[in-house]
Amino acid sequence: MAARINYEDNVFFVSSLIKALSTGIVLDIDHSFFGEKILQDISFVHETLRTLDHNLRANVYLIRRTEYMRSLLRTVQNFVEFLDSLSTAQSAFAKDLSRHASRFRQYRDEQRTAAAELQRALQGAAAPSEETEEIISSDEYRFLFEDQAAE
């Protein structure tokens, strides 16, 4: 049974989480309270973006696919900016996170690659009106009209 994925809400939620993380790292919050949670959230965002990207690319017949890809691209770019900001943030909390800099660089590099692939896919995507256009062949017309003539 195929799972129905609500891309719009999922991407919105991940985007909101990135904004919350961006706010959190500039505050001088206590690492003993929030350190592990922030690390888990960063990993969660990374994995979720990867999964959404993979699922969106695999589902070429999704009706609003191009729109979802654009939204996902913006969110991936925001996440890359957030990961870049981890190395420059001056709060004590952000400095505590610097121990995980290599993991964050790996996430950033993977997400940059995903963003570049999304951009290429969007450049190659057909216009939305062409994506949803339905074409009925002459055989299908003949079949439909034969049914009506038989009645």
C-alpha positions as CSV (number, residue, x, y, z in Angstrom):
1,M,0.0,0.0,0.0
2,A,1.5,3.3,-1.1
3,A,1.8,6.0,1.5
4,R,0.3,9.4,0.8
5,I,2.9,12.1,1.5
6,N,1.6,15.6,2.2
7,Y,4.7,17.4,0.8
8,E,3.4,20.9,1.4
9,D,2.8,20.4,5.1
10,N,6.0,18.3,5.6
11,V,8.2,20.9,4.0
12,F,6.5,23.7,5.9
13,F,7.1,21.8,9.2
14,V,10.8,21.2,8.4
15,S,11.2,24.8,7.4
16,S,9.7,25.9,10.7
17,L,12.0,23.6,12.5
18,I,15.0,25.1,10.7
19,K,13.9,28.6,11.8
20,A,13.5,27.5,15.4
21,L,17.0,25.9,15.3
22,S,18.4,29.1,13.8
23,T,17.0,31.1,16.6
24,G,18.1,28.6,19.2
25,I,21.8,28.6,18.3
26,V,22.2,32.4,18.7
27,L,20.7,32.3,22.2
28,D,22.9,31.5,25.2
29,I,20.8,28.4,26.2
30,D,22.1,25.7,28.4
31,H,23.9,23.0,26.5
32,S,23.1,20.4,29.2
33,F,19.4,21.0,28.6
34,F,19.2,21.5,24.9
35,G,22.4,20.1,23.4
36,E,21.3,16.6,22.6
37,K,17.9,17.7,21.4
38,I,19.4,20.3,19.0
39,L,21.8,17.6,17.6
40,Q,18.9,15.2,17.1
41,D,16.8,17.9,15.4
42,I,19.7,18.7,13.0
43,S,20.0,15.0,12.1
44,F,16.3,14.7,11.8
45,V,16.0,17.7,9.4
46,H,18.9,16.3,7.3
47,E,17.4,12.9,7.0
48,T,13.9,14.2,6.4
49,L,15.1,16.5,3.6
50,R,16.9,13.6,2.0
51,T,13.8,11.4,2.2
52,L,11.5,14.1,0.8
53,D,13.9,14.8,-2.0
54,H,14.2,11.1,-2.9
55,N,10.4,10.6,-2.8
56,L,9.7,13.7,-4.8
57,R,12.2,12.7,-7.5
58,A,10.7,9.1,-7.7
59,N,7.1,10.4,-8.1
60,V,7.3,11.9,-11.5
61,Y,3.5,11.9,-11.9
62,L,2.7,13.9,-8.8
63,I,0.4,16.8,-9.9
64,R,2.1,19.7,-8.1
65,R,5.6,18.2,-8.2
66,T,7.3,21.3,-9.6
67,E,5.8,23.5,-6.9
68,Y,6.8,21.0,-4.2
69,M,10.3,20.8,-5.6
70,R,10.7,24.6,-5.5
71,S,9.5,24.7,-1.9
72,L,11.9,21.8,-1.0
73,L,14.7,23.6,-2.7
74,R,14.1,26.8,-0.7
75,T,14.0,24.7,2.5
76,V,17.3,22.9,1.6
77,Q,19.0,26.2,0.9
78,N,17.8,27.5,4.3
79,F,19.2,24.4,6.0
80,V,22.5,24.9,4.2
81,E,22.6,28.5,5.4
82,F,21.8,27.3,8.9
83,L,24.6,24.8,8.8
84,D,27.0,27.5,7.6
85,S,25.9,29.7,10.5
86,L,26.8,27.1,13.0
87,S,30.5,27.8,12.4
88,T,30.2,31.6,12.7
89,A,27.7,31.9,15.6
90,Q,29.2,33.5,18.6
91,S,26.9,32.2,21.4
92,A,28.3,29.8,24.0
93,F,25.8,27.2,22.9
94,A,27.0,27.3,19.2
95,K,30.6,27.0,20.4
96,D,29.6,23.8,22.3
97,L,28.2,22.5,19.0
98,S,31.6,23.0,17.3
99,R,32.6,19.6,18.5
100,H,30.3,18.2,15.8
101,A,31.6,20.4,13.0
102,S,32.7,17.6,10.8
103,R,29.2,16.0,10.9
104,F,27.7,19.4,10.0
105,R,30.1,19.9,7.1
106,Q,29.1,16.5,5.8
107,Y,25.4,17.4,6.1
108,R,26.0,20.7,4.4
109,D,27.9,19.1,1.5
110,E,25.2,16.5,0.9
111,Q,22.4,19.2,1.0
112,R,24.3,21.4,-1.4
113,T,24.5,18.5,-3.8
114,A,20.8,17.9,-3.3
115,A,20.0,21.6,-3.9
116,A,22.1,21.6,-7.2
117,E,20.3,18.4,-8.4
118,L,16.9,20.0,-7.5
119,Q,17.8,23.1,-9.5
120,R,18.8,21.0,-12.5
121,A,15.6,19.0,-12.2
122,L,13.5,22.2,-12.0
123,Q,15.3,23.7,-15.0
124,G,14.4,20.6,-17.0
125,A,10.9,20.4,-15.8
126,A,8.0,21.1,-18.1
127,A,5.8,24.1,-17.5
128,P,2.9,23.2,-15.1
129,S,0.3,23.5,-17.8
130,E,2.2,20.9,-19.8
131,E,2.6,18.6,-16.9
132,T,-1.1,18.2,-16.2
133,E,-2.2,18.2,-19.8
134,E,-4.2,15.1,-20.7
135,I,-4.0,13.7,-24.2
136,I,-6.8,11.4,-25.5
137,S,-5.8,9.2,-28.4
138,S,-8.1,8.6,-31.4
139,D,-8.5,5.0,-30.3
140,E,-9.9,6.2,-26.9
141,Y,-12.3,8.6,-28.7
142,R,-13.5,5.8,-31.0
143,F,-14.0,3.5,-28.0
144,L,-16.0,6.2,-26.2
145,F,-18.2,7.0,-29.2
146,E,-18.8,3.3,-30.0
147,D,-20.2,2.8,-26.5
148,Q,-22.6,5.8,-27.0
149,A,-23.7,4.6,-30.4
150,A,-24.5,1.1,-29.0
151,E,-27.0,2.6,-26.5
